[in-house]
Structures are given as structure tokens and as C-alpha cells.
């Protein structure tokens, strides 16, 4: 397809416009430039990689050392599609890429992969500096507004006013809807839907959930960690699944790494049934039989709280949870207490709002894109990163797929431009 001339009054870009300066957009820019494309990158904020920097505040979890096929299975229903991206840029390749920027990595105790200094800023600075040296042109404070009335030119809101640009190819890497303060606000959804691109509703992912705590519990125990615990859930077929980890009680409910890992099926169960139940084993180191025997020992005048602390190690937030779900009669029955400590039910009412979530689900449906992540409705327009309809747990899986999708879209966009000129 030959490149069209821009409409009158519209700036012409010689090559590829990358819209979004997160990991997916930056990787698309890198590979497109390396493939010989002219690349201009546009970012709504005053600098690129802001979410990347925030994610790295507690230690940049770049990827994960879990081997395939387990790594690919973390993407759930999208494991096959994302797996194809990962064959080109998987966790090993990503670590080699970081090494090329002078950033060595190591595998942590939970198989998460971090830079040696655990910092995101040095990697991002070196990456951006290298991209500029390679000829990528950066344009910050350019908020994408969609296409103009011609349907072919990009519109940007800038401090100097509206800017209209016509590019040979466009890679959209606009993020999901979970970090509006950093630019990932999902404002792009309407623009794509107006052009006929199929977008699944954006949903919170890797998120917390609301529980109807008593006022006393919420006031006294918000922020208290629950560790270690085993969480049990049942799927739609009634099959039980278990996962051990850590979580935190909040003023509104429960969150933390264990909850995030289960957030997709929990969220979907609430959407299906109106609520769902998560069971917690608060004493994973003891069998029910052992715990029952320990609690059946004479109290010798000690209070229930002291008896639970001495015989089961239950105190603080765990003791408070017990009182949240058992009435006074049940609290007089040591067998009921033991059974509840091993399977304490928490009724989850709703996921927390999307702007509190670590990531989002939904987005541009992969069926609306070809293998190069180009829109079937808008040839020459590619999509990458979290704005695509896939989900993954935290632990490096999110970032890895963002990088990999950016590489795929960037290479395909460069190829599209080359073929358009022929």
C-alpha cells in the first residue's frame, strides 16, 4: 500500500509515530529504529517511563526466572498469543538486553529477577540516552486525542496548542486504566471504538477486594499483615484451588501479593455471582487434628485471647478475624474455633476501583489485531503493552509481556513502512 500524502495543514512524519513512553513504547521505538525506521515517540507527561520508575521504587522486578511452559501459563486464556511474543523476547532475552545497557541482573529468593542495584532509574536513563543517540526523536507533553476528521492524522494536545501529524505507521502503547496519575487512564478507549476497533471493558487486575468489616476491625487492624496463610477458592465447576502467601487487611477489605495472584478468578466470580468467598488457613503449619488437640487443652483460668496465643499462636489481626466470623456461642466451642482457623471464610463483595489496581484487564482484543499486532480495521496502526486484552500476575510477568509486545509491534510497523515505500 503506497504512503498517502498528508492533508493540508498537517505535519508529515517520515516514518513511525510511537504514542506512549512506557516499556512497550520504548521497546517498539528501539527495534523499529534498529530496523531502519524513522521514529518519533510521543509522551503525554513531561518525561517517559514514569510508571516504570514507580514500579521500581521497591526494587525493579524486571522479569521472572520461572521456566517455560510455566512462565507462559501465567497469562491464562491468552497464554498462546503471549507465548508467541515471548518466543522472540522472553525472560532470558530480556536479561541479555538489560546487560547490553550495562545493567546486570540476579534471581531473587522467589525467582523474581532484579537489577543488581534493584533500581529502575539507571536502566531507564541509559535506555533513553541510547535511543536518542540512535536517532529516536522524543516529544513530551503530547497527549494523544485520537484522529482528526480525516481519520488519517493523529491529534495531540500540547502546551502550544493542538498538533496534527501524519505518520507512515503508528504504534499505540497507551497503557491500561490503572494508573491515571501517570497517564494510564484508559482515555484512548473511545477513540479506538469510534474507529471500529473491538475493545474489551477495562477491569481492575492485581487488585484488592472489599470485605464488610465491622467498624472496630477496620479501625484497629487496617494495614496489619497476614502471614503466612493459605488461601482457598472454588472455581465455577466447584474445583478447589489453594495458594500460600501473604496479604494485608485494609480498612475496606484485603489486598497484597497473595490476593493479587488470585484477583482475576476472584473478580470474575464476583461478576458472575455477585460475591465470592475466599477461605484462609491462618495456621498452615498445623493439621486440623493437631490444632484441635492443642486448643482442647485446659485453659486454667486464662482468657480466650491468651489461650489462643499460647496454644495456637493466634493473636492480633488473626484473632480479630476469628471474632469477625464467629459469634459468642461459637467462640465457646474449641472445635469450631479450630475448624475456622483452618478455613476462615471471607466474603468478597467487590474488587477495588481500577485506579487503585496495579494493572488492568481488558483492552484491545487480540482478535482485532493480526500477528504483528496491527489493527485489522486500521491498517498501519499497531497496538502494544497493557492496552491489549491480556492479564498476568505481578512478579515480572507483566513487564516481560509489555516489552515483548512492544518488540513485536515495533518490528511489524517498521516492516509495514518499508513495504509501503516499495
N, C-alpha and C positions, 0 to 999 in steps of 0.2 A: 504494500500500500504506500503510495507516494506521500511525502510530508506535505500537509496543507499549509498555504500561506496564512499568516495571522490576519484577523480582521483589522480594519483601520483603527489606529489609536491603541493597539495592543502591542506590548513589547514582545519581541521574538527571542526565545531562548534557543541556543544552538543544539541542545541535547535533552538531558533528562532533568526533570524537576523532582526532587525528593521532598516530600512535605512531612515534617516531623523529625526532630533531632534526638530521638531515643535510640536505644541499641539497634532496633530493626532498621531505622532510617539511616543511621551512621554506617551500618554494615552494608546496606544497599548502596550507599554512596561510595564506599570503599571498593566494592567489587565492580560496580559499574564504571568507575574511573579507571580501575586496573584493566578493564576490558576495552578501554579506548574511548569510552563515552565522555562527553562534556557534561559536567554535573553541577547543578546548583541546588543547595539544600536550604529549605525554609523552615524556620522555627518560630512558634508563636511567642515564646518567652524571650528574655534578654540573653539567654545562653542555652546551650544544648545539654542534654544528659541530666536534667535536674532530678528526675525520678531515679535514674541510675545512681546518682550520688546519695539520695536519701536512702535507697535500698542498701547502700554500702556503709551506712553510718555505724551499724553494729558489727561490721565485718562483711565485705563484699562476697556473697556466696555466688560465685561465677557459674558453677555447674555442679554436677554430682558424679561420683565415681561408680555408681551402680552400673553393672554391665548390661548389655543387651541380651535378651529381649526385655528384661525387666524395666530398663530405662524407658523404652518406648511404650510399655504398657501403662505408664503413668499418665498418658494422655487420653485414657478412657476410650470413648467412642471414636475419637479422632486419631487413635494410635497408628493406623495405617498411613493416613495422609501425613501426619507429623513425622512418622518414621521415615518416610521418603525424604523429607527435608534433612533429617538427622544423618542420613547416609552420606550426605555431602558435607555437613558441618555438625558433627556430634561432639560429645564431651572431650574426647581426646584431641580432636582437631581444634577445638576452642582453646584448650590449654596450650597447644602449639602456637596458636595465633597470639595469645597473650605473651608467650615467651618471645615472639617476634617483636613485641613492643617493649621488651626488656622487663617484663613482669613474670617472675616465676611463681608457680602455684604449689600448693600442698593439699593433701587429702586429710580432712579433719576426722575426729573420732566417730562422727555419724556418716562418714563417706561424703560429706559435703566438701567442695573444692573452693579454696580461698587463695587470694594472693598472699605471698609470704608476709607482707605488712598489713594484710587484711583491709586495705584502703582502696576505695574506688577512684579517688581524685587523681592519683598519679597515672593510673591506667587511662582515664578519660583525657587528661591533659596530653599525654603522649599520643593518643589516638587522634585527637582533633588536630594537633600540631602536624602529625604526619599527613592527614587528609588535606590540610591546607597546602603543605609542601608539594603534594601530588597534584594540586590544581583544583580541588573541590572548592567552590565558592559558597560561603556561608551568608545567609540573610536572616538575621534575628529580628524579633518584634514584627513578624509577618504572620498574622493569624489568618488561616485559610477560611474563606467564606463559601467555598463551593465554586461552581462555574458561572460564567456570565450568561447573558441572554442568548448568546450564540451557541452555548453548550459546548464550546471547544476551548475557551480560555479560562485560566484559573484566576480567581479573585482573592486578593489579600488585603486585610486591613492593616495599615502601617501607621506610624506616627505622622507621616507626611500625607496620609490620605489613602484612598483605595488604589491599589496597583493591580493591573490586569496583565497577565502573561500567557504566552502560548508556547508550549514545550513540545518537543518531539515525542516524549513519553513522560508519564507521571507515575511516581511511586508514592502512594499514600501510606504513611506509617504513623497514624494519629493516636495510637494508644486506645485503651478501653474507656471505661467510665468511672474508674475507682479512685482517681487522684485529680479531682478538678482543680485544686490549688496549684498543681504542677502542669496543668494543660490537658490532662487526660479526662475530659469532661463529657465525651460522647456527643459533642455538638455536631459532629460530622454525619450522624445517622440520617437526619432528614435530607441532607444534600444528596446522599447516595440513594436513598429510597426514591427521591424525586426523579432520579435518572434510571430507575428500574432495577437497581441492584438489590438483591434479596439480603436483608439484614435481620438476623435473629435478635429479639429483645435483649438488651444488656442486663445482666444479672450479677448480684454480688457473688464473689468466689473467694475462697480462702478468707472466710469471714466468721464473725461471732454470731451468736443466736440469743434471742430473748427468752428468759425464763421468768415466770411470775413469782419473783422472790417476795417474801414478806419485807415490810419496811425495815424491821430490825436487822434482818440478814443483810439487806443491801447497804444499810448504813455502817454495819460493823465489819463486813467481810469483803467489800469491794476491793479488788486488787490482790486478794490472797491466792497464792499458788496452790494448785492441787497436783501433787506428785509423790511417788509415781502412781498412776491409776491405769486401769484398763477400761476402755470404752467398748460397749457392745451396741450394735444396731441391727435391725432386721430390714432386709430389702423387701420389695413388693411381693416376692414369692414366699416370704416368711423365713428365708435363709438368714442365719445369724452370722455376723462378721465381727471380729474383735481386733482391737489395735491398742497397744500400750504406748503411753507417752505422758506428756504434761500439759496442763491447761491452767486457766486462771478464772476465778469468779470475778464478775464485774458488777457494777451497780444495776445493770439491766439483765444480765444473764451469764454467759460463759464464752470464753474465747481462748486463743492460744494454739500452739502448733498441733496438738492432738485434734482439736476441733477443726482447725483449718484443713487438716488432711482428710476429714470426713465431710467437709462442707458441701460438696456437690451432691452426694446422695441424700444428705440431711435436708438441704434446700429443696431438692426435687420432691422429697417425700412430703414436705410441708405444702408445696404447691399442689400436690396430688390429694392429700388427705386433710389439709387444714392445720395440722400439727404433727409432730412426731416425737417419739421417746428415745432418749439416749440413756443407757444404763451404765453406771460407773461402778467398777470394783475398786473400793477405796483401800483394800488390804490385799493387793495382788500377791504378796509373799506368803500368804497362808491359805490353806484349803478351808472350805466351809466347816468341815468336821473339826479341824484344829481350832478355828476361831470360836466355834460353838463351845467347845470344851474349855477354852480359856475364859470365855465370858461367863460360863456356868460356875466358875469358882466362887466361893463365898465372898461377899463384899465386906464383911466385918465392919459394918457401920460406915463405910466410905460412901461418898456421894456417887451418883451415876457418872458424873463427869470424871471423877478421879478413878473410878473403876475402869471406864473405857480407856483412859490414858494409860493406866498401869497394865491392863491385860491385852489391849489391842493397839496401843499407840495412837489412839484416836483422840484428837483434841483440836482446838481452833476451828478452822473452816470445815474440816471433815465432821467434827461433832455438830457443828451448826447445820450442816446439810442433813444430818440424821434427824435433827429436830424439825427441819423444813418438811420432811416427808412422812414422819411418824407422829401420831397423836400420843396423848399421855398414856392411854392404855397400852399401846404398842411399845412404848418406851419402858414399860414394866416387864416386858417379855424378852428375855435374853436371846431366845431362839429367833424371834422376829428381828431383833437388832442385828444379830449375826447375818441373817439372810439378807437384810437390807444393806449392810456394809459391803457384802459381796455383790450386790446387784441393786444399786440405788437408782431409782428412776427419776430422770429429769425430763419434764415435758417441754419441748422446744416449741415456742409459739410462732416465731418468725425469724428470718435472717436479719442481721443488722443492715442498715441502709448501705447502698452501693458505694457512697462516698466515704464510708469507713472501712471498706474492704481492702485487702491487699491487692487483689486483682479482680477482674470481671470475666464473666462468661458471656456467651452470645457474641454478636458482631456479624461481619460479612460472612455469609455461609460459604463454605469451601466449594459447594456445588455450583456457586455463581462464578467461580474462577476456573481457569484452565490449570494445567500442571505447572506453568510458570507464574501462577498467581495473578494472571491478567483477567480482568473482568470480561465476561462473555458478552455483556451488554455494551461496554465501552472499551473497544479495542485501544490499546495504548495506555490504559490505566491499570496499574498494578496495586495490590494491597499487601501489607506485611505487618507482622507483630501482633500485639494484643487486640487490635481491632478485628482480627479474624476470629471465627467461631470455633475456638478450641479452649480447653482448660487444662491446668496442671497444678499439682501441689507446689508449695514452696520447697526450697531445698536445692535450687539451681535449675530445676526443670523449666520454670517459666522463662528465665533469661536465655537458656540454651535454645529453646524453640523460637524466641524472638530473634536472636542472632541468625539462626538457620533460615527462618522465613525471609529475613531481610536479604540474606545472600541469594536465595532463590529468586526473589523478585528483582533485585538489582541486576543480576546476570540476564534475566529474561528481558528486562527493559533495555539493557544495552544491545542485546541481540535484535530486539524489535526496531530500535533506531537504525542499526546497521542495515537491516533488511529493507527498511523504509526508504533509505537513500539509494538503494540499488535500482 
